[in-house]
Amino acid sequence: MAGLGGIGKTELAVQAVHAAVGRGWFGGGVLAIDLHGASLAPDTAERTGDRCAFPAALSVLGNALWQVRQFGEAITAYTDAIALYRGLGDRHSEGPVLSNLGIALAELRQIEEAITAYQQSLAICRELGDRHGEGNSLLSLGLALATVGRFQDAIVAAQAAMKIFAEVGDPHSEATARQVLEQLHRSVNGQ
């Protein structure tokens, strides 16, 4: 954690490690995360006026846990971050974390819960006019719906995602949505 001299970066890092160990995370070692100077502790966040730093740190921690396939712990970190963002009224940050929560839930085959998380993320993206986020949420929702056999709903979601990606000028995501859509059609047709 570089920068922000005088705020006790070492103490923040130690607090973060103790909190993670206290939750039973990283029983076999320690994971270092570069938070680009963000504060971690709630009291430091209050002192510096950076109230979004702690939920941001939890979100980053969730991403790191997801990367090392600690999905249950990632879900806890994401859920805590979402609760804090909701408390702050930070919808811009809440939406992407909900999407990440959906991904982690899907990894643990908690598909109905993942669908709910994607639907909540989608609603926030629409509320905020975040078209790209809307497309991502729709595509993830479509994949989850297909997993539980709701192929027609999945096709509608993938078609909407593909259309949005075309509108926002993202050919890579549009192609991904097209591939998902083609696979969904093959699944419906029994191929």
Secondary structure as UniProt FT lines:
FT   TURN            5..6
FT   HELIX           9..22
FT   TURN            23..28
FT   TURN            36..37
FT   HELIX           42..48
FT   TURN            51..52
FT   HELIX           53..67
FT   TURN            68..69
FT   HELIX           71..88
FT   HELIX           91..107
FT   TURN            108..109
FT   HELIX           111..128
FT   HELIX           131..147
FT   TURN            148..149
FT   HELIX           151..167
FT   TURN            168..169
FT   HELIX           171..188
FT   TURN            189..190
//
